[in-house]
């Protein structure tokens, strides 16, 4: 593999690590670890910790899918491996 290929895969792995870290923080951190602290805040009568565990993590996950697709497209264009 040439230098450009290694740089591409390094950038891809870095992006995947960042996306997975955000997903873990939101789903595990907000939904479980910080739930008791967030439960002091209420939105629409529901505790915020409950909301993050049930709804917020799903919204963030769907947003991360679109963010990942956009950023991967940018990486593919940068390294000239994009589809026509």
mmCIF file of the N, C-alpha and C atoms, coordinates in Angstrom:
data_MODEL
# 
_entry.id   MODEL 
# 
loop_
_atom_site.group_PDB 
_atom_site.id 
_atom_site.type_symbol 
_atom_site.label_atom_id 
_atom_site.label_alt_id 
_atom_site.label_comp_id 
_atom_site.label_asym_id 
_atom_site.label_entity_id 
_atom_site.label_seq_id 
_atom_site.pdbx_PDB_ins_code 
_atom_site.Cartn_x 
_atom_site.Cartn_y 
_atom_site.Cartn_z 
_atom_site.occupancy 
_atom_site.B_iso_or_equiv 
_atom_site.pdbx_formal_charge 
_atom_site.auth_seq_id 
_atom_site.auth_comp_id 
_atom_site.auth_asym_id 
_atom_site.auth_atom_id 
_atom_site.pdbx_PDB_model_num 
ATOM 1   N N  . UNK A 1 1  ? 0.853   -1.174 0.000   1.00 0.00 ? 1  UNK A N  1 
ATOM 2   C CA . UNK A 1 1  ? 0.000   0.000  0.000   1.00 0.00 ? 1  UNK A CA 1 
ATOM 3   C C  . UNK A 1 1  ? 0.898   1.236  0.000   1.00 0.00 ? 1  UNK A C  1 
ATOM 4   N N  . UNK A 1 2  ? 0.554   2.184  -0.830  1.00 0.00 ? 2  UNK A N  1 
ATOM 5   C CA . UNK A 1 2  ? 1.369   3.393  -0.923  1.00 0.00 ? 2  UNK A CA 1 
ATOM 6   C C  . UNK A 1 2  ? 1.044   4.369  0.214   1.00 0.00 ? 2  UNK A C  1 
ATOM 7   N N  . UNK A 1 3  ? 1.770   5.458  0.236   1.00 0.00 ? 3  UNK A N  1 
ATOM 8   C CA . UNK A 1 3  ? 1.630   6.446  1.314   1.00 0.00 ? 3  UNK A CA 1 
ATOM 9   C C  . UNK A 1 3  ? 0.239   7.069  1.334   1.00 0.00 ? 3  UNK A C  1 
ATOM 10  N N  . UNK A 1 4  ? -0.317  7.313  0.161   1.00 0.00 ? 4  UNK A N  1 
ATOM 11  C CA . UNK A 1 4  ? -1.658  7.896  0.073   1.00 0.00 ? 4  UNK A CA 1 
ATOM 12  C C  . UNK A 1 4  ? -2.710  6.940  0.619   1.00 0.00 ? 4  UNK A C  1 
ATOM 13  N N  . UNK A 1 5  ? -2.576  5.649  0.336   1.00 0.00 ? 5  UNK A N  1 
ATOM 14  C CA . UNK A 1 5  ? -3.510  4.653  0.838   1.00 0.00 ? 5  UNK A CA 1 
ATOM 15  C C  . UNK A 1 5  ? -3.467  4.547  2.352   1.00 0.00 ? 5  UNK A C  1 
ATOM 16  N N  . UNK A 1 6  ? -2.267  4.614  2.909   1.00 0.00 ? 6  UNK A N  1 
ATOM 17  C CA . UNK A 1 6  ? -2.140  4.564  4.373   1.00 0.00 ? 6  UNK A CA 1 
ATOM 18  C C  . UNK A 1 6  ? -2.742  5.804  5.016   1.00 0.00 ? 6  UNK A C  1 
ATOM 19  N N  . UNK A 1 7  ? -2.539  6.947  4.398   1.00 0.00 ? 7  UNK A N  1 
ATOM 20  C CA . UNK A 1 7  ? -3.120  8.195  4.923   1.00 0.00 ? 7  UNK A CA 1 
ATOM 21  C C  . UNK A 1 7  ? -4.642  8.143  4.869   1.00 0.00 ? 7  UNK A C  1 
ATOM 22  N N  . UNK A 1 8  ? -5.173  7.572  3.784   1.00 0.00 ? 8  UNK A N  1 
ATOM 23  C CA . UNK A 1 8  ? -6.623  7.444  3.648   1.00 0.00 ? 8  UNK A CA 1 
ATOM 24  C C  . UNK A 1 8  ? -7.190  6.574  4.763   1.00 0.00 ? 8  UNK A C  1 
ATOM 25  N N  . UNK A 1 9  ? -6.607  5.398  4.966   1.00 0.00 ? 9  UNK A N  1 
ATOM 26  C CA . UNK A 1 9  ? -7.135  4.494  5.991   1.00 0.00 ? 9  UNK A CA 1 
ATOM 27  C C  . UNK A 1 9  ? -6.939  5.048  7.391   1.00 0.00 ? 9  UNK A C  1 
ATOM 28  N N  . UNK A 1 10 ? -5.886  5.795  7.604   1.00 0.00 ? 10 UNK A N  1 
ATOM 29  C CA . UNK A 1 10 ? -5.700  6.456  8.906   1.00 0.00 ? 10 UNK A CA 1 
ATOM 30  C C  . UNK A 1 10 ? -6.826  7.465  9.139   1.00 0.00 ? 10 UNK A C  1 
ATOM 31  N N  . UNK A 1 11 ? -7.162  8.240  8.114   1.00 0.00 ? 11 UNK A N  1 
ATOM 32  C CA . UNK A 1 11 ? -8.240  9.227  8.229   1.00 0.00 ? 11 UNK A CA 1 
ATOM 33  C C  . UNK A 1 11 ? -9.587  8.539  8.443   1.00 0.00 ? 11 UNK A C  1 
ATOM 34  N N  . UNK A 1 12 ? -9.820  7.419  7.747   1.00 0.00 ? 12 UNK A N  1 
ATOM 35  C CA . UNK A 1 12 ? -11.077 6.686  7.899   1.00 0.00 ? 12 UNK A CA 1 
ATOM 36  C C  . UNK A 1 12 ? -11.204 6.128  9.316   1.00 0.00 ? 12 UNK A C  1 
ATOM 37  N N  . UNK A 1 13 ? -10.151 5.507  9.815   1.00 0.00 ? 13 UNK A N  1 
ATOM 38  C CA . UNK A 1 13 ? -10.188 4.938  11.164  1.00 0.00 ? 13 UNK A CA 1 
ATOM 39  C C  . UNK A 1 13 ? -10.344 6.017  12.232  1.00 0.00 ? 13 UNK A C  1 
ATOM 40  N N  . UNK A 1 14 ? -9.739  7.167  12.006  1.00 0.00 ? 14 UNK A N  1 
ATOM 41  C CA . UNK A 1 14 ? -9.890  8.281  12.945  1.00 0.00 ? 14 UNK A CA 1 
ATOM 42  C C  . UNK A 1 14 ? -11.344 8.757  12.971  1.00 0.00 ? 14 UNK A C  1 
ATOM 43  N N  . UNK A 1 15 ? -11.962 8.881  11.798  1.00 0.00 ? 15 UNK A N  1 
ATOM 44  C CA . UNK A 1 15 ? -13.362 9.301  11.721  1.00 0.00 ? 15 UNK A CA 1 
ATOM 45  C C  . UNK A 1 15 ? -14.273 8.287  12.407  1.00 0.00 ? 15 UNK A C  1 
ATOM 46  N N  . UNK A 1 16 ? -14.060 7.007  12.158  1.00 0.00 ? 16 UNK A N  1 
ATOM 47  C CA . UNK A 1 16 ? -14.886 5.968  12.775  1.00 0.00 ? 16 UNK A CA 1 
ATOM 48  C C  . UNK A 1 16 ? -14.723 5.998  14.298  1.00 0.00 ? 16 UNK A C  1 
ATOM 49  N N  . UNK A 1 17 ? -13.498 6.185  14.777  1.00 0.00 ? 17 UNK A N  1 
ATOM 50  C CA . UNK A 1 17 ? -13.263 6.248  16.220  1.00 0.00 ? 17 UNK A CA 1 
ATOM 51  C C  . UNK A 1 17 ? -13.984 7.435  16.856  1.00 0.00 ? 17 UNK A C  1 
ATOM 52  N N  . UNK A 1 18 ? -13.976 8.569  16.188  1.00 0.00 ? 18 UNK A N  1 
ATOM 53  C CA . UNK A 1 18 ? -14.660 9.759  16.715  1.00 0.00 ? 18 UNK A CA 1 
ATOM 54  C C  . UNK A 1 18 ? -16.170 9.538  16.742  1.00 0.00 ? 18 UNK A C  1 
ATOM 55  N N  . UNK A 1 19 ? -16.725 9.006  15.648  1.00 0.00 ? 19 UNK A N  1 
ATOM 56  C CA . UNK A 1 19 ? -18.173 8.768  15.578  1.00 0.00 ? 19 UNK A CA 1 
ATOM 57  C C  . UNK A 1 19 ? -18.596 7.760  16.650  1.00 0.00 ? 19 UNK A C  1 
ATOM 58  N N  . UNK A 1 20 ? -17.852 6.674  16.801  1.00 0.00 ? 20 UNK A N  1 
ATOM 59  C CA . UNK A 1 20 ? -18.196 5.668  17.810  1.00 0.00 ? 20 UNK A CA 1 
ATOM 60  C C  . UNK A 1 20 ? -18.053 6.211  19.229  1.00 0.00 ? 20 UNK A C  1 
ATOM 61  N N  . UNK A 1 21 ? -17.075 7.086  19.448  1.00 0.00 ? 21 UNK A N  1 
ATOM 62  C CA . UNK A 1 21 ? -16.903 7.695  20.775  1.00 0.00 ? 21 UNK A CA 1 
ATOM 63  C C  . UNK A 1 21 ? -18.096 8.585  21.120  1.00 0.00 ? 21 UNK A C  1 
ATOM 64  N N  . UNK A 1 22 ? -18.549 9.353  20.166  1.00 0.00 ? 22 UNK A N  1 
ATOM 65  C CA . UNK A 1 22 ? -19.716 10.209 20.400  1.00 0.00 ? 22 UNK A CA 1 
ATOM 66  C C  . UNK A 1 22 ? -20.945 9.348  20.688  1.00 0.00 ? 22 UNK A C  1 
ATOM 67  N N  . UNK A 1 23 ? -21.119 8.289  19.910  1.00 0.00 ? 23 UNK A N  1 
ATOM 68  C CA . UNK A 1 23 ? -22.260 7.398  20.104  1.00 0.00 ? 23 UNK A CA 1 
ATOM 69  C C  . UNK A 1 23 ? -22.210 6.740  21.478  1.00 0.00 ? 23 UNK A C  1 
ATOM 70  N N  . UNK A 1 24 ? -21.029 6.287  21.901  1.00 0.00 ? 24 UNK A N  1 
ATOM 71  C CA . UNK A 1 24 ? -20.889 5.658  23.220  1.00 0.00 ? 24 UNK A CA 1 
ATOM 72  C C  . UNK A 1 24 ? -21.178 6.653  24.332  1.00 0.00 ? 24 UNK A C  1 
ATOM 73  N N  . UNK A 1 25 ? -20.673 7.874  24.201  1.00 0.00 ? 25 UNK A N  1 
ATOM 74  C CA . UNK A 1 25 ? -20.913 8.893  25.222  1.00 0.00 ? 25 UNK A CA 1 
ATOM 75  C C  . UNK A 1 25 ? -22.398 9.190  25.349  1.00 0.00 ? 25 UNK A C  1 
ATOM 76  N N  . UNK A 1 26 ? -23.062 9.347  24.220  1.00 0.00 ? 26 UNK A N  1 
ATOM 77  C CA . UNK A 1 26 ? -24.478 9.702  24.254  1.00 0.00 ? 26 UNK A CA 1 
ATOM 78  C C  . UNK A 1 26 ? -25.333 8.537  24.762  1.00 0.00 ? 26 UNK A C  1 
ATOM 79  N N  . UNK A 1 27 ? -25.128 7.351  24.213  1.00 0.00 ? 27 UNK A N  1 
ATOM 80  C CA . UNK A 1 27 ? -26.003 6.233  24.578  1.00 0.00 ? 27 UNK A CA 1 
ATOM 81  C C  . UNK A 1 27 ? -25.678 5.676  25.957  1.00 0.00 ? 27 UNK A C  1 
ATOM 82  N N  . UNK A 1 28 ? -24.416 5.450  26.241  1.00 0.00 ? 28 UNK A N  1 
ATOM 83  C CA . UNK A 1 28 ? -24.044 4.864  27.529  1.00 0.00 ? 28 UNK A CA 1 
ATOM 84  C C  . UNK A 1 28 ? -23.900 5.940  28.602  1.00 0.00 ? 28 UNK A C  1 
ATOM 85  N N  . UNK A 1 29 ? -23.216 7.023  28.251  1.00 0.00 ? 29 UNK A N  1 
ATOM 86  C CA . UNK A 1 29 ? -22.967 8.080  29.227  1.00 0.00 ? 29 UNK A CA 1 
ATOM 87  C C  . UNK A 1 29 ? -24.228 8.804  29.661  1.00 0.00 ? 29 UNK A C  1 
ATOM 88  N N  . UNK A 1 30 ? -24.936 9.386  28.708  1.00 0.00 ? 30 UNK A N  1 
ATOM 89  C CA . UNK A 1 30 ? -26.139 10.150 29.047  1.00 0.00 ? 30 UNK A CA 1 
ATOM 90  C C  . UNK A 1 30 ? -27.277 9.252  29.504  1.00 0.00 ? 30 UNK A C  1 
ATOM 91  N N  . UNK A 1 31 ? -27.403 8.077  28.881  1.00 0.00 ? 31 UNK A N  1 
ATOM 92  C CA . UNK A 1 31 ? -28.518 7.194  29.196  1.00 0.00 ? 31 UNK A CA 1 
ATOM 93  C C  . UNK A 1 31 ? -28.355 6.404  30.473  1.00 0.00 ? 31 UNK A C  1 
ATOM 94  N N  . UNK A 1 32 ? -27.103 6.147  30.900  1.00 0.00 ? 32 UNK A N  1 
ATOM 95  C CA . UNK A 1 32 ? -26.873 5.308  32.078  1.00 0.00 ? 32 UNK A CA 1 
ATOM 96  C C  . UNK A 1 32 ? -26.060 6.033  33.148  1.00 0.00 ? 32 UNK A C  1 
ATOM 97  N N  . UNK A 1 33 ? -24.845 6.471  32.789  1.00 0.00 ? 33 UNK A N  1 
ATOM 98  C CA . UNK A 1 33 ? -23.938 7.040  33.792  1.00 0.00 ? 33 UNK A CA 1 
ATOM 99  C C  . UNK A 1 33 ? -24.423 8.370  34.362  1.00 0.00 ? 33 UNK A C  1 
ATOM 100 N N  . UNK A 1 34 ? -24.887 9.247  33.494  1.00 0.00 ? 34 UNK A N  1 
ATOM 101 C CA . UNK A 1 34 ? -25.307 10.584 33.933  1.00 0.00 ? 34 UNK A CA 1 
ATOM 102 C C  . UNK A 1 34 ? -26.817 10.704 34.100  1.00 0.00 ? 34 UNK A C  1 
ATOM 103 N N  . UNK A 1 35 ? -27.524 9.589  34.040  1.00 0.00 ? 35 UNK A N  1 
ATOM 104 C CA . UNK A 1 35 ? -28.992 9.621  34.085  1.00 0.00 ? 35 UNK A CA 1 
ATOM 105 C C  . UNK A 1 35 ? -29.515 10.211 35.388  1.00 0.00 ? 35 UNK A C  1 
ATOM 106 N N  . UNK A 1 36 ? -28.913 9.860  36.502  1.00 0.00 ? 36 UNK A N  1 
ATOM 107 C CA . UNK A 1 36 ? -29.424 10.377 37.780  1.00 0.00 ? 36 UNK A CA 1 
ATOM 108 C C  . UNK A 1 36 ? -29.261 11.887 37.876  1.00 0.00 ? 36 UNK A C  1 
ATOM 109 N N  . UNK A 1 37 ? -28.159 12.409 37.363  1.00 0.00 ? 37 UNK A N  1 
ATOM 110 C CA . UNK A 1 37 ? -27.968 13.862 37.371  1.00 0.00 ? 37 UNK A CA 1 
ATOM 111 C C  . UNK A 1 37 ? -28.928 14.540 36.391  1.00 0.00 ? 37 UNK A C  1 
ATOM 112 N N  . UNK A 1 38 ? -29.130 13.921 35.235  1.00 0.00 ? 38 UNK A N  1 
ATOM 113 C CA . UNK A 1 38 ? -30.028 14.499 34.235  1.00 0.00 ? 38 UNK A CA 1 
ATOM 114 C C  . UNK A 1 38 ? -31.489 14.392 34.638  1.00 0.00 ? 38 UNK A C  1 
ATOM 115 N N  . UNK A 1 39 ? -31.827 13.460 35.515  1.00 0.00 ? 39 UNK A N  1 
ATOM 116 C CA . UNK A 1 39 ? -33.221 13.291 35.936  1.00 0.00 ? 39 UNK A CA 1 
ATOM 117 C C  . UNK A 1 39 ? -33.737 14.471 36.750  1.00 0.00 ? 39 UNK A C  1 
ATOM 118 N N  . UNK A 1 40 ? -32.842 15.353 37.208  1.00 0.00 ? 40 UNK A N  1 
ATOM 119 C CA . UNK A 1 40 ? -33.266 16.561 37.918  1.00 0.00 ? 40 UNK A CA 1 
ATOM 120 C C  . UNK A 1 40 ? -33.875 17.589 36.972  1.00 0.00 ? 40 UNK A C  1 
ATOM 121 N N  . UNK A 1 41 ? -33.641 17.430 35.686  1.00 0.00 ? 41 UNK A N  1 
ATOM 122 C CA . UNK A 1 41 ? -34.176 18.325 34.660  1.00 0.00 ? 41 UNK A CA 1 
ATOM 123 C C  . UNK A 1 41 ? -35.359 17.622 34.007  1.00 0.00 ? 41 UNK A C  1 
ATOM 124 N N  . UNK A 1 42 ? -36.473 18.331 33.865  1.00 0.00 ? 42 UNK A N  1 
ATOM 125 C CA . UNK A 1 42 ? -37.669 17.738 33.264  1.00 0.00 ? 42 UNK A CA 1 
ATOM 126 C C  . UNK A 1 42 ? -38.029 18.477 31.980  1.00 0.00 ? 42 UNK A C  1 
ATOM 127 N N  . UNK A 1 43 ? -38.373 17.712 30.959  1.00 0.00 ? 43 UNK A N  1 
ATOM 128 C CA . UNK A 1 43 ? -38.848 18.270 29.696  1.00 0.00 ? 43 UNK A CA 1 
ATOM 129 C C  . UNK A 1 43 ? -40.174 17.601 29.389  1.00 0.00 ? 43 UNK A C  1 
ATOM 130 N N  . UNK A 1 44 ? -41.210 18.387 29.298  1.00 0.00 ? 44 UNK A N  1 
ATOM 131 C CA . UNK A 1 44 ? -42.530 17.838 29.021  1.00 0.00 ? 44 UNK A CA 1 
ATOM 132 C C  . UNK A 1 44 ? -43.010 16.873 30.090  1.00 0.00 ? 44 UNK A C  1 
ATOM 133 N N  . UNK A 1 45 ? -42.541 17.040 31.314  1.00 0.00 ? 45 UNK A N  1 
ATOM 134 C CA . UNK A 1 45 ? -42.945 16.181 32.413  1.00 0.00 ? 45 UNK A CA 1 
ATOM 135 C C  . UNK A 1 45 ? -42.105 14.922 32.571  1.00 0.00 ? 45 UNK A C  1 
ATOM 136 N N  . UNK A 1 46 ? -41.179 14.694 31.636  1.00 0.00 ? 46 UNK A N  1 
ATOM 137 C CA . UNK A 1 46 ? -40.332 13.501 31.707  1.00 0.00 ? 46 UNK A CA 1 
ATOM 138 C C  . UNK A 1 46 ? -38.934 13.875 32.175  1.00 0.00 ? 46 UNK A C  1 
ATOM 139 N N  . UNK A 1 47 ? -38.318 13.050 33.000  1.00 0.00 ? 47 UNK A N  1 
ATOM 140 C CA . UNK A 1 47 ? -36.939 13.328 33.414  1.00 0.00 ? 47 UNK A CA 1 
ATOM 141 C C  . UNK A 1 47 ? -35.986 13.249 32.214  1.00 0.00 ? 47 UNK A C  1 
ATOM 142 N N  . UNK A 1 48 ? -35.023 14.134 32.193  1.00 0.00 ? 48 UNK A N  1 
ATOM 143 C CA . UNK A 1 48 ? -34.093 14.219 31.073  1.00 0.00 ? 48 UNK A CA 1 
ATOM 144 C C  . UNK A 1 48 ? -33.267 12.940 30.906  1.00 0.00 ? 48 UNK A C  1 
ATOM 145 N N  . UNK A 1 49 ? -32.887 12.276 31.990  1.00 0.00 ? 49 UNK A N  1 
ATOM 146 C CA . UNK A 1 49 ? -32.140 11.024 31.892  1.00 0.00 ? 49 UNK A CA 1 
ATOM 147 C C  . UNK A 1 49 ? -32.948 9.955  31.183  1.00 0.00 ? 49 UNK A C  1 
ATOM 148 N N  . UNK A 1 50 ? -34.217 9.869  31.500  1.00 0.00 ? 50 UNK A N  1 
ATOM 149 C CA . UNK A 1 50 ? -35.117 8.926  30.834  1.00 0.00 ? 50 UNK A CA 1 
ATOM 150 C C  . UNK A 1 50 ? -35.246 9.274  29.358  1.00 0.00 ? 50 UNK A C  1 
ATOM 151 N N  . UNK A 1 51 ? -35.402 10.565 29.064  1.00 0.00 ? 51 UNK A N  1 
ATOM 152 C CA . UNK A 1 51 ? -35.544 11.002 27.676  1.00 0.00 ? 51 UNK A CA 1 
ATOM 153 C C  . UNK A 1 51 ? -34.316 10.632 26.868  1.00 0.00 ? 51 UNK A C  1 
ATOM 154 N N  . UNK A 1 52 ? -33.112 10.889 27.411  1.00 0.00 ? 52 UNK A N  1 
ATOM 155 C CA . UNK A 1 52 ? -31.885 10.556 26.680  1.00 0.00 ? 52 UNK A CA 1 
ATOM 156 C C  . UNK A 1 52 ? -31.778 9.061  26.447  1.00 0.00 ? 52 UNK A C  1 
ATOM 157 N N  . UNK A 1 53 ? -32.144 8.258  27.443  1.00 0.00 ? 53 UNK A N  1 
ATOM 158 C CA . UNK A 1 53 ? -32.053 6.807  27.294  1.00 0.00 ? 53 UNK A CA 1 
ATOM 159 C C  . UNK A 1 53 ? -33.033 6.293  26.255  1.00 0.00 ? 53 UNK A C  1 
ATOM 160 N N  . UNK A 1 54 ? -34.207 6.899  26.150  1.00 0.00 ? 54 UNK A N  1 
ATOM 161 C CA . UNK A 1 54 ? -35.249 6.393  25.257  1.00 0.00 ? 54 UNK A CA 1 
ATOM 162 C C  . UNK A 1 54 ? -35.260 7.065  23.886  1.00 0.00 ? 54 UNK A C  1 
ATOM 163 N N  . UNK A 1 55 ? -35.095 8.378  23.835  1.00 0.00 ? 55 UNK A N  1 
ATOM 164 C CA . UNK A 1 55 ? -35.261 9.098  22.579  1.00 0.00 ? 55 UNK A CA 1 
ATOM 165 C C  . UNK A 1 55 ? -33.977 9.760  22.096  1.00 0.00 ? 55 UNK A C  1 
ATOM 166 N N  . UNK A 1 56 ? -33.301 10.444 22.995  1.00 0.00 ? 56 UNK A N  1 
ATOM 167 C CA . UNK A 1 56 ? -32.141 11.245 22.604  1.00 0.00 ? 56 UNK A CA 1 
ATOM 168 C C  . UNK A 1 56 ? -31.052 10.444 21.936  1.00 0.00 ? 56 UNK A C  1 
ATOM 169 N N  . UNK A 1 57 ? -30.767 9.265  22.469  1.00 0.00 ? 57 UNK A N  1 
ATOM 170 C CA . UNK A 1 57 ? -29.702 8.457  21.879  1.00 0.00 ? 57 UNK A CA 1 
ATOM 171 C C  . UNK A 1 57 ? -30.062 8.002  20.463  1.00 0.00 ? 57 UNK A C  1 
ATOM 172 N N  . UNK A 1 58 ? -31.330 7.751  20.204  1.00 0.00 ? 58 UNK A N  1 
ATOM 173 C CA . UNK A 1 58 ? -31.745 7.363  18.847  1.00 0.00 ? 58 UNK A CA 1 
ATOM 174 C C  . UNK A 1 58 ? -31.612 8.539  17.880  1.00 0.00 ? 58 UNK A C  1 
ATOM 175 N N  . UNK A 1 59 ? -32.005 9.735  18.317  1.00 0.00 ? 59 UNK A N  1 
ATOM 176 C CA . UNK A 1 59 ? -31.878 10.911 17.456  1.00 0.00 ? 59 UNK A CA 1 
ATOM 177 C C  . UNK A 1 59 ? -30.414 11.182 17.119  1.00 0.00 ? 59 UNK A C  1 
ATOM 178 N N  . UNK A 1 60 ? -29.557 11.074 18.126  1.00 0.00 ? 60 UNK A N  1 
ATOM 179 C CA . UNK A 1 60 ? -28.130 11.306 17.895  1.00 0.00 ? 60 UNK A CA 1 
ATOM 180 C C  . UNK A 1 60 ? -27.569 10.238 16.965  1.00 0.00 ? 60 UNK A C  1 
ATOM 181 N N  . UNK A 1 61 ? -27.978 8.988  17.142  1.00 0.00 ? 61 UNK A N  1 
ATOM 182 C CA . UNK A 1 61 ? -27.506 7.903  16.281  1.00 0.00 ? 61 UNK A CA 1 
ATOM 183 C C  . UNK A 1 61 ? -27.881 8.157  14.829  1.00 0.00 ? 61 UNK A C  1 
ATOM 184 N N  . UNK A 1 62 ? -29.097 8.564  14.573  1.00 0.00 ? 62 UNK A N  1 
ATOM 185 C CA . UNK A 1 62 ? -29.526 8.848  13.199  1.00 0.00 ? 62 UNK A CA 1 
ATOM 186 C C  . UNK A 1 62 ? -28.760 10.042 12.634  1.00 0.00 ? 62 UNK A C  1 
ATOM 187 N N  . UNK A 1 63 ? -28.560 11.066 13.451  1.00 0.00 ? 63 UNK A N  1 
ATOM 188 C CA . UNK A 1 63 ? -27.769 12.221 12.996  1.00 0.00 ? 63 UNK A CA 1 
ATOM 189 C C  . UNK A 1 63 ? -26.339 11.800 12.675  1.00 0.00 ? 63 UNK A C  1 
ATOM 190 N N  . UNK A 1 64 ? -25.760 10.918 13.485  1.00 0.00 ? 64 UNK A N  1 
ATOM 191 C CA . UNK A 1 64 ? -24.393 10.458 13.248  1.00 0.00 ? 64 UNK A CA 1 
ATOM 192 C C  . UNK A 1 64 ? -24.278 9.676  11.939  1.00 0.00 ? 64 UNK A C  1 
ATOM 193 N N  . UNK A 1 65 ? -25.313 8.971  11.558  1.00 0.00 ? 65 UNK A N  1 
ATOM 194 C CA . UNK A 1 65 ? -25.291 8.253  10.278  1.00 0.00 ? 65 UNK A CA 1 
ATOM 195 C C  . UNK A 1 65 ? -25.132 9.243  9.128   1.00 0.00 ? 65 UNK A C  1 
ATOM 196 N N  . UNK A 1 66 ? -25.913 10.323 9.142   1.00 0.00 ? 66 UNK A N  1 
ATOM 197 C CA . UNK A 1 66 ? -25.816 11.317 8.077   1.00 0.00 ? 66 UNK A CA 1 
ATOM 198 C C  . UNK A 1 66 ? -24.497 12.078 8.129   1.00 0.00 ? 66 UNK A C  1 
ATOM 199 N N  . UNK A 1 67 ? -24.023 12.391 9.329   1.00 0.00 ? 67 UNK A N  1 
ATOM 200 C CA . UNK A 1 67 ? -22.734 13.077 9.478   1.00 0.00 ? 67 UNK A CA 1 
ATOM 201 C C  . UNK A 1 67 ? -21.606 12.197 8.952   1.00 0.00 ? 67 UNK A C  1 
ATOM 202 N N  . UNK A 1 68 ? -21.645 10.907 9.306   1.00 0.00 ? 68 UNK A N  1 
ATOM 203 C CA . UNK A 1 68 ? -20.625 9.969  8.825   1.00 0.00 ? 68 UNK A CA 1 
ATOM 204 C C  . UNK A 1 68 ? -20.627 9.881  7.303   1.00 0.00 ? 68 UNK A C  1 
ATOM 205 N N  . UNK A 1 69 ? -21.798 9.774  6.713   1.00 0.00 ? 69 UNK A N  1 
ATOM 206 C CA . UNK A 1 69 ? -21.886 9.669  5.257   1.00 0.00 ? 69 UNK A CA 1 
ATOM 207 C C  . UNK A 1 69 ? -21.313 10.915 4.582   1.00 0.00 ? 69 UNK A C  1 
ATOM 208 N N  . UNK A 1 70 ? -21.636 12.086 5.114   1.00 0.00 ? 70 UNK A N  1 
ATOM 209 C CA . UNK A 1 70 ? -21.120 13.335 4.546   1.00 0.00 ? 70 UNK A CA 1 
ATOM 210 C C  . UNK A 1 70 ? -19.603 13.423 4.686   1.00 0.00 ? 70 UNK A C  1 
ATOM 211 N N  . UNK A 1 71 ? -19.093 13.121 5.890   1.00 0.00 ? 71 UNK A N  1 
ATOM 212 C CA . UNK A 1 71 ? -17.653 13.222 6.118   1.00 0.00 ? 71 UNK A CA 1 
ATOM 213 C C  . UNK A 1 71 ? -16.875 12.167 5.333   1.00 0.00 ? 71 UNK A C  1 
ATOM 214 N N  . UNK A 1 72 ? -17.454 10.967 5.169   1.00 0.00 ? 72 UNK A N  1 
ATOM 215 C CA . UNK A 1 72 ? -16.790 9.941  4.356   1.00 0.00 ? 72 UNK A CA 1 
ATOM 216 C C  . UNK A 1 72 ? -16.751 10.370 2.892   1.00 0.00 ? 72 UNK A C  1 
ATOM 217 N N  . UNK A 1 73 ? -17.807 10.996 2.421   1.00 0.00 ? 73 UNK A N  1 
ATOM 218 C CA . UNK A 1 73 ? -17.799 11.522 1.061   1.00 0.00 ? 73 UNK A CA 1 
ATOM 219 C C  . UNK A 1 73 ? -16.710 12.562 0.873   1.00 0.00 ? 73 UNK A C  1 
ATOM 220 N N  . UNK A 1 74 ? -16.544 13.419 1.874   1.00 0.00 ? 74 UNK A N  1 
ATOM 221 C CA . UNK A 1 74 ? -15.485 14.429 1.802   1.00 0.00 ? 74 UNK A CA 1 
ATOM 222 C C  . UNK A 1 74 ? -14.102 13.774 1.792   1.00 0.00 ? 74 UNK A C  1 
ATOM 223 N N  . UNK A 1 75 ? -13.912 12.735 2.635   1.00 0.00 ? 75 UNK A N  1 
ATOM 224 C CA . UNK A 1 75 ? -12.627 12.028 2.658   1.00 0.00 ? 75 UNK A CA 1 
ATOM 225 C C  . UNK A 1 75 ? -12.358 11.338 1.322   1.00 0.00 ? 75 UNK A C  1 
ATOM 226 N N  . UNK A 1 76 ? -13.384 10.716 0.760   1.00 0.00 ? 76 UNK A N  1 
ATOM 227 C CA . UNK A 1 76 ? -13.217 10.035 -0.522  1.00 0.00 ? 76 UNK A CA 1 
ATOM 228 C C  . UNK A 1 76 ? -12.804 11.013 -1.619  1.00 0.00 ? 76 UNK A C  1 
ATOM 229 N N  . UNK A 1 77 ? -13.409 12.200 -1.630  1.00 0.00 ? 77 UNK A N  1 
ATOM 230 C CA . UNK A 1 77 ? -13.037 13.208 -2.619  1.00 0.00 ? 77 UNK A CA 1 
ATOM 231 C C  . UNK A 1 77 ? -11.617 13.720 -2.371  1.00 0.00 ? 77 UNK A C  1 
ATOM 232 N N  . UNK A 1 78 ? -11.271 13.910 -1.109  1.00 0.00 ? 78 UNK A N  1 
ATOM 233 C CA . UNK A 1 78 ? -9.925  14.412 -0.767  1.00 0.00 ? 78 UNK A CA 1 
ATOM 234 C C  . UNK A 1 78 ? -8.852  13.452 -1.254  1.00 0.00 ? 78 UNK A C  1 
ATOM 235 N N  . UNK A 1 79 ? -9.084  12.148 -1.111  1.00 0.00 ? 79 UNK A N  1 
ATOM 236 C CA . UNK A 1 79 ? -8.096  11.153 -1.497  1.00 0.00 ? 79 UNK A CA 1 
ATOM 237 C C  . UNK A 1 79 ? -8.367  10.578 -2.891  1.00 0.00 ? 79 UNK A C  1 
ATOM 238 N N  . UNK A 1 80 ? -9.310  11.166 -3.608  1.00 0.00 ? 80 UNK A N  1 
ATOM 239 C CA . UNK A 1 80 ? -9.643  10.795 -4.986  1.00 0.00 ? 80 UNK A CA 1 
ATOM 240 C C  . UNK A 1 80 ? -9.994  9.309  -5.117  1.00 0.00 ? 80 UNK A C  1 
ATOM 241 N N  . UNK A 1 81 ? -10.849 8.840  -4.223  1.00 0.00 ? 81 UNK A N  1 
ATOM 242 C CA . UNK A 1 81 ? -11.374 7.462  -4.316  1.00 0.00 ? 81 UNK A CA 1 
ATOM 243 C C  . UNK A 1 81 ? -12.889 7.477  -4.372  1.00 0.00 ? 81 UNK A C  1 
ATOM 244 N N  . UNK A 1 82 ? -13.460 8.625  -4.718  1.00 0.00 ? 82 UNK A N  1 
ATOM 245 C CA . UNK A 1 82 ? -14.916 8.771  -4.736  1.00 0.00 ? 82 UNK A CA 1 
ATOM 246 C C  . UNK A 1 82 ? -15.511 8.133  -5.994  1.00 0.00 ? 82 UNK A C  1 
ATOM 247 N N  . UNK A 1 83 ? -16.805 7.875  -5.920  1.00 0.00 ? 83 UNK A N  1 
ATOM 248 C CA . UNK A 1 83 ? -17.539 7.324  -7.047  1.00 0.00 ? 83 UNK A CA 1 
ATOM 249 C C  . UNK A 1 83 ? -17.955 8.448  -7.978  1.00 0.00 ? 83 UNK A C  1 
ATOM 250 N N  . UNK A 1 84 ? -18.100 8.123  -9.237  1.00 0.00 ? 84 UNK A N  1 
ATOM 251 C CA . UNK A 1 84 ? -18.463 9.144  -10.226 1.00 0.00 ? 84 UNK A CA 1 
ATOM 252 C C  . UNK A 1 84 ? -19.919 9.437  -10.193 1.00 0.00 ? 84 UNK A C  1 
# 
